[in-house]
Amino acid sequence: MSPQRIAFGRTDVGKRRPANEDAFLVDDTRGLYVVADGMGGHSSGEIASAEAVEALHAMVSREREALALVEALPHDAATRNADGSPVLQKALRVLESAVQAATYMVFGLSEANPDRRGMGTTLSALLLCGEFTLTAQVGDSRIYLVRDGHAQQITEDHTLIAWQLKKGLITQDEARVSRQKNVITRAVGSRDYVQVDTNLVSTKPGDAFLLCSDGLHGYLAEDEIPAIMQLPPAESTQRFIDLANQRGGRDNITCIVVHLR
């Protein structure tokens, strides 16, 4: 039986920005949750994030039949053979294609209006299907899995800093003081195509997920997450936003908390 879920999302402009360029989606009916952090100046970032979320949502909604097949899969379907389940692989392609559709939409809007050239957005999407969780990732928003009292980041930041750390070009201490912290290497909409990271996680009752923009995770230590996530989602999202604002609030702050029961 699929775990029951309860979710809540919030966004806040923060203390320094004149406008909120983040967008998010909570669709409990489809088990789809998305956080997007727009970039581009003026109103362009706000448009990029909102349009990307809407395009992804529409694409996933049209693929109900393919995703419904995942609901009937047994829990070990992804590990029975080296290639995984064809049904799960198709579901991952659906999610990846939805991000590509969002990318093409945002890029097209930017090309049609010179004032919006170069606009883009991060996109972190989580899709619950039966006993499985699918994720898609572009940019530096994040998804964390909280299980058995521990939090683990299950997406990879697409930033220059993350790439330098992965290649061993800088140390963690150097990364903390680098002036290149906000340089993103992948974004939805800056071109008409983007490389999308997808992932598959087997889930169980008691698991929880945090999706957030860098306006939150930039102020948050990973070991602080589990205690806050013990609160009901409506309370924990407010606590996360309050924490980011108390620690500076230099960016827009968006988070979604999803509990599985």
DAPE-V737757 format. One line per field, one symbol per residue. ss: DSSP state (2 for helix, 1 for strand, 0 for the rest). psi: psi as a letter, one per 30 degrees, with the letter a starting at -180 (. if undefined). burial: 1 if it has 24 or more other C-alpha atoms within 12 Angstrom, else 0. Layout:
BEGIN
ss: ???
psi: ???
burial: ???
END
This chain:
BEGIN
ss: 000011111111000000000111111000011111111000022222222222222222220222222220000022200000022222222222222222222222222202220001101111111001111111000111111001111000001222222200000222222000000100010000000011111100000111110222200002222222200022222222222222000000111111110
psi: kkklkklkkllkfaffkfljglllkjjfefhkkkkkjlkflbgeeeeeeeeeeeeeeeeeefheeefffeefklfgefgelfflkeeeeeeeeeeeeeeeeeeeeeeeeeffjffgkflalljjkkjkjbglkklkkkagllkkkjkhgkkkkglkkileeeeeeefgflleeeefgkfgegjkfkljfflgkkkkkllkkkllkfllkkkllffeffgkkeffeeeefflkeeeeeeeeeeeeefgehflkkkkkkkkk.
burial: 011011111111110000111111111101111111111100011111111111111111000001110110101011000000001111111111111111111111110000011111111111111111111111111111111000111111111111000000000000000000110111111111111111111111001111111111111101001101110011011111111110001111111111110
END
